[in-house]
């Protein structure tokens, strides 16, 4: 082989790896997903998030990758989870639950943030405005402001409930818990009911909290909208049943699991909307152009079997107003 031919062949061989690298498909965009909850109990909602992504043309494992971090009710784990995710080449961050969203905001918004929160995101400092939110946007589940309405409904369901228990999680944030307590207390005063408040931030404290409410004479219970309580709903429903303490909750998953009743928006649809927003950002939309969404429909769900077990006759106005009766 002549020297010129040899060099030509060598040059062609050296180019092969470069061509091969150029032909490799680009890595799919990466979403960092940090949640206050647990993966098992949140599965129905995580699947709804994936459906939202699919509506935008993104299928997890094929056209988009998702890194999940689950705090499992321990909010102290959120800041290191957020830091870990931000060390990766993220295209967007998703945070579910107020503590997760605020942990992401506190770390600095290096990438757009899509959240689902229960409290007012403007009042809590998460966004500048609902219409032009900035680097963070998402869905305000708008459930924290419905405490008074829930109290009214459970008192209508249990007319003899002159003393109502309120279970709150102090770890959710002192200011948010106090605002919620005040709203429910104002409603209690209007309805001529007394309120006894019990805090719980661990499994053991939930157990002790129910015992304390029963000892205080509560004959119904209102449970604060809180991701930690969501992740412990099996325990809470079991305690409500054991103590024969009728409860009202903020999402239908509680009565679906045996709780008495709930009033609030669909959490599954909220997660779907978060997936849609994340997909829109992946397609090039700016988060500041995506206004914070709020649900427009709230559903009243009643577990009729639980009502019967608790010897409660469901009033006719409640039956008429109910969006779903679980038999």
C-alpha positions as CSV (number, residue, x, y, z in Angstrom):
1,X,0.0,0.0,0.0
2,X,1.4,3.4,-0.9
3,X,2.0,5.9,1.9
4,X,-0.7,8.2,0.6
5,X,-3.3,5.4,0.6
6,X,-2.3,4.3,4.1
7,X,-2.7,7.8,5.5
8,X,-6.0,8.1,3.8
9,X,-7.2,4.8,5.3
10,X,-6.0,5.8,8.7
11,X,-7.7,9.1,8.6
12,X,-11.0,7.5,7.7
13,X,-10.7,5.0,10.6
14,X,-10.0,7.8,13.0
15,X,-13.1,9.6,11.9
16,X,-15.4,6.6,12.6
17,X,-15.8,7.2,16.3
18,X,-16.6,10.9,15.6
19,X,-19.3,9.9,13.1
20,X,-20.7,7.3,15.5
21,X,-20.9,9.9,18.3
22,X,-22.6,12.4,16.1
23,X,-25.2,9.8,15.2
24,X,-26.1,9.0,18.8
25,X,-29.5,10.4,19.8
26,X,-29.5,13.2,22.3
27,X,-30.4,12.4,25.9
28,X,-34.0,13.1,26.7
29,X,-34.8,16.2,28.8
30,X,-34.6,15.5,32.6
31,X,-37.3,16.5,35.1
32,X,-36.5,16.7,38.8
33,X,-39.5,15.6,40.9
34,X,-39.4,16.3,44.6
35,X,-42.4,15.4,46.8
36,X,-43.4,15.7,50.4
37,X,-45.2,12.4,50.1
38,X,-44.5,8.6,49.7
39,X,-44.3,6.9,46.4
40,X,-46.9,4.1,47.1
41,X,-49.7,6.3,48.5
42,X,-49.1,9.0,45.8
43,X,-49.1,6.5,42.9
44,X,-52.5,7.5,41.6
45,X,-51.4,11.1,41.5
46,X,-48.0,10.4,40.0
47,X,-49.7,8.5,37.2
48,X,-51.9,11.5,36.6
49,X,-48.7,13.7,36.3
50,X,-47.4,11.3,33.7
51,X,-50.7,11.5,31.8
52,X,-50.3,15.3,31.7
53,X,-46.8,14.9,30.3
54,X,-48.2,12.5,27.7
55,X,-50.7,15.1,26.6
56,X,-47.8,17.2,25.7
57,X,-46.1,14.4,23.8
58,X,-43.6,13.3,26.5
59,X,-43.5,9.7,27.6
60,X,-41.4,8.9,30.7
61,X,-38.5,6.5,29.9
62,X,-38.7,7.3,26.2
63,X,-38.9,11.0,25.4
64,X,-38.4,12.4,28.9
65,X,-36.6,11.2,32.1
66,X,-37.8,11.9,35.6
67,X,-35.7,11.7,38.8
68,X,-37.9,11.3,41.9
69,X,-37.2,12.2,45.5
70,X,-39.7,11.3,48.2
71,X,-39.6,13.0,51.6
72,X,-42.2,10.5,53.0
73,X,-43.6,13.1,55.3
74,X,-40.2,14.2,56.7
75,X,-39.9,17.8,55.5
76,X,-36.3,18.1,56.8
77,X,-35.2,15.8,53.9
78,X,-36.4,18.3,51.2
79,X,-33.5,20.8,51.1
80,X,-30.8,18.1,50.4
81,X,-33.2,16.4,47.9
82,X,-33.5,19.7,46.0
83,X,-29.8,20.3,46.1
84,X,-29.1,16.8,44.8
85,X,-31.6,17.3,41.9
86,X,-30.2,20.7,41.0
87,X,-26.7,19.2,40.6
88,X,-28.1,17.3,37.6
89,X,-28.8,18.7,34.1
90,X,-32.4,19.5,34.7
91,X,-34.8,21.1,32.2
92,X,-37.5,21.7,34.8
93,X,-38.1,21.0,38.5
94,X,-41.5,19.8,39.8
95,X,-42.4,20.2,43.5
96,X,-45.5,18.7,45.0
97,X,-46.6,20.1,48.4
98,X,-46.0,23.5,49.9
99,X,-42.9,22.5,51.9
100,X,-41.3,21.0,48.7
101,X,-42.1,24.1,46.6
102,X,-40.6,26.4,49.2
103,X,-37.5,24.3,49.5
104,X,-37.1,24.5,45.8
105,X,-37.6,28.2,45.8
106,X,-35.1,28.7,48.7
107,X,-32.4,26.8,46.7
108,X,-32.6,29.3,43.9
109,X,-34.5,28.8,40.7
110,X,-31.8,27.8,38.3
111,X,-34.5,26.1,36.1
112,X,-38.2,26.7,35.9
113,X,-40.3,25.3,38.8
114,X,-43.7,23.8,38.4
115,X,-45.5,23.2,41.7
116,X,-48.8,22.1,43.3
117,X,-49.5,23.9,46.6
118,X,-52.5,24.2,48.9
119,X,-51.8,27.7,50.2
120,X,-52.0,31.0,48.3
121,X,-48.6,31.2,46.5
122,X,-48.6,35.0,46.4
123,X,-49.3,35.4,50.1
124,X,-46.7,32.8,50.9
125,X,-44.1,34.5,48.7
126,X,-43.7,31.7,46.2
127,X,-44.7,33.8,43.2
128,X,-44.9,37.5,42.5
129,X,-48.4,37.3,41.0
130,X,-50.8,34.7,39.8
131,X,-50.8,35.9,36.1
132,X,-47.1,36.6,35.8
133,X,-45.5,34.3,38.3
134,X,-41.9,34.4,37.1
135,X,-39.6,31.3,37.2
136,X,-42.1,29.4,39.4
137,X,-45.6,28.5,38.3
138,X,-48.1,25.6,38.7
139,X,-51.4,24.9,40.4
140,X,-52.7,26.4,43.6
141,X,-54.9,23.6,44.9
142,X,-56.8,26.2,46.9
143,X,-57.7,23.8,49.6
144,X,-56.4,25.6,52.6
145,X,-59.1,28.3,52.3
146,X,-61.9,25.7,52.5
147,X,-61.5,24.8,56.1
148,X,-64.6,26.8,57.2
149,X,-66.8,25.2,54.5
150,X,-65.6,21.7,55.6
151,X,-66.5,22.5,59.2
152,X,-69.9,23.6,58.1
153,X,-70.4,20.3,56.2
154,X,-69.3,18.0,58.9
155,X,-71.5,19.8,61.4
156,X,-74.4,19.4,59.0
157,X,-73.6,15.7,58.8
158,X,-73.2,15.4,62.6
159,X,-75.6,17.9,64.1
160,X,-74.7,16.8,67.6
161,X,-71.1,17.7,67.2
162,X,-70.9,20.8,69.4
163,X,-67.2,20.2,70.1
164,X,-65.1,19.5,66.9
165,X,-61.5,18.5,66.8
166,X,-59.0,20.0,64.4
167,X,-55.8,18.1,63.6
168,X,-53.0,20.2,62.3
169,X,-49.3,19.6,61.5
170,X,-47.0,22.2,63.1
171,X,-44.2,21.2,60.7
172,X,-46.3,22.6,57.8
173,X,-45.3,26.1,58.9
174,X,-46.5,28.1,61.8
175,X,-47.9,31.0,59.8
176,X,-49.9,28.7,57.4
177,X,-51.2,26.6,60.3
178,X,-52.3,29.6,62.3
179,X,-54.1,31.1,59.3
180,X,-55.9,27.8,58.8
181,X,-56.8,27.5,62.5
182,X,-58.1,31.1,62.6
183,X,-60.3,30.5,59.5
184,X,-61.8,27.3,61.0
185,X,-62.2,29.0,64.4
186,X,-64.1,31.9,62.8
187,X,-66.4,29.4,61.1
188,X,-66.9,27.5,64.4
189,X,-67.9,30.8,66.2
190,X,-70.4,31.5,63.4
191,X,-71.9,28.0,63.7
192,X,-72.0,28.1,67.5
193,X,-69.5,25.3,67.8
194,X,-66.4,24.9,69.9
195,X,-63.0,23.9,68.5
196,X,-60.2,21.9,70.1
197,X,-56.9,21.9,68.2
198,X,-54.4,19.1,68.3
199,X,-51.0,19.1,66.7
200,X,-49.3,16.0,65.2
201,X,-46.1,15.7,63.1
202,X,-45.3,12.0,63.6
203,X,-47.1,8.7,63.4
204,X,-47.1,8.5,67.2
205,X,-48.4,12.0,67.6
206,X,-51.3,11.2,65.2
207,X,-52.2,8.3,67.4
208,X,-51.9,10.3,70.5
209,X,-53.7,13.3,68.9
210,X,-56.9,11.2,68.1
211,X,-56.9,9.9,71.7
212,X,-56.6,13.4,73.0
213,X,-59.4,14.7,70.9
214,X,-61.7,11.9,72.0
215,X,-60.8,12.6,75.7
216,X,-61.5,16.2,75.2
217,X,-65.1,15.3,74.1
218,X,-64.8,15.9,70.3
219,X,-67.5,14.1,68.4
220,X,-66.2,15.0,64.9
221,X,-62.8,15.9,63.4
222,X,-61.5,18.1,60.7
223,X,-58.0,17.2,59.4
224,X,-55.8,20.0,57.9
225,X,-54.9,19.7,54.3
226,X,-51.3,18.6,54.6
227,X,-49.1,16.3,52.5
228,X,-47.9,14.5,55.7
229,X,-51.5,13.6,56.6
230,X,-52.1,12.6,53.0
231,X,-49.2,10.1,53.3
232,X,-50.7,8.8,56.5
233,X,-54.3,8.6,55.4
234,X,-54.6,4.8,56.1
235,X,-53.6,5.4,59.7
236,X,-55.9,8.4,60.1
237,X,-58.9,6.6,58.6
238,X,-58.3,3.6,60.8
239,X,-58.1,5.9,63.9
240,X,-61.3,7.7,62.9
241,X,-63.0,4.4,62.6
242,X,-61.6,2.9,65.9
243,X,-62.6,6.0,67.9
244,X,-65.9,6.4,66.0
245,X,-64.9,10.0,65.3
246,X,-66.5,11.2,62.0
247,X,-64.0,13.0,59.9
248,X,-64.0,15.4,57.0
249,X,-60.9,15.7,54.7
250,X,-59.8,17.7,51.7
251,X,-59.4,15.0,49.0
252,X,-61.6,12.1,47.9
253,X,-58.9,9.6,48.5
254,X,-59.8,9.7,52.3
255,X,-63.4,8.6,51.9
256,X,-62.3,6.2,49.1
257,X,-60.1,4.6,51.7
258,X,-62.9,4.5,54.3
259,X,-63.1,8.0,55.7
260,X,-66.5,9.6,56.1
261,X,-66.4,12.5,53.7
262,X,-64.3,15.1,51.8
263,X,-64.7,18.4,50.2
264,X,-62.2,19.9,47.8
265,X,-60.8,19.8,44.3
266,X,-59.6,16.7,42.5
267,X,-55.9,16.2,43.4
268,X,-55.5,13.7,40.5
269,X,-56.5,16.4,38.0
270,X,-54.2,18.9,39.7
271,X,-51.2,16.6,39.2
272,X,-52.3,16.1,35.6
273,X,-52.2,19.9,35.1
274,X,-48.7,20.0,36.6
275,X,-47.6,17.4,34.1
276,X,-49.1,19.5,31.3
277,X,-47.3,22.6,32.5
278,X,-44.0,20.7,32.7
279,X,-44.5,19.5,29.2
280,X,-45.3,23.0,27.9
281,X,-42.0,24.2,29.4
282,X,-40.1,21.4,27.8
283,X,-41.7,22.4,24.5
284,X,-40.3,26.0,24.9
285,X,-43.0,27.9,26.9
286,X,-41.7,30.3,29.5
287,X,-43.0,29.8,33.0
288,X,-43.7,33.5,33.4
289,X,-46.2,33.1,30.5
290,X,-48.1,30.3,32.3
291,X,-50.4,31.7,35.0
292,X,-50.8,29.9,38.3
293,X,-54.0,27.8,37.9
294,X,-56.7,27.3,40.4
295,X,-59.4,24.7,40.3
296,X,-62.9,25.9,39.5
297,X,-64.8,22.8,40.7
298,X,-65.0,21.3,44.2
299,X,-66.4,17.9,44.9
300,X,-68.3,16.6,47.9
301,X,-67.7,12.9,48.4
302,X,-69.4,10.8,51.0
303,X,-68.7,7.2,52.0
304,X,-72.2,5.9,52.7
305,X,-70.9,2.6,54.2
306,X,-68.9,4.5,56.7
307,X,-71.9,6.8,57.5
308,X,-73.9,3.6,58.2
309,X,-71.2,2.2,60.4
310,X,-71.1,5.4,62.4
311,X,-74.9,5.3,62.7
312,X,-75.2,8.6,60.8
313,X,-78.3,9.4,58.7
314,X,-77.0,11.5,55.8
315,X,-79.2,14.6,55.6
316,X,-81.1,15.1,52.4
317,X,-79.4,18.4,51.5
318,X,-76.0,16.7,51.8
319,X,-77.2,13.8,49.5
320,X,-78.4,16.3,46.9
321,X,-75.2,18.3,47.0
322,X,-72.9,15.3,46.9
323,X,-70.9,14.7,43.7
324,X,-70.1,11.1,44.6
325,X,-71.6,8.6,47.0
326,X,-69.3,5.7,47.7
327,X,-71.4,2.6,48.6
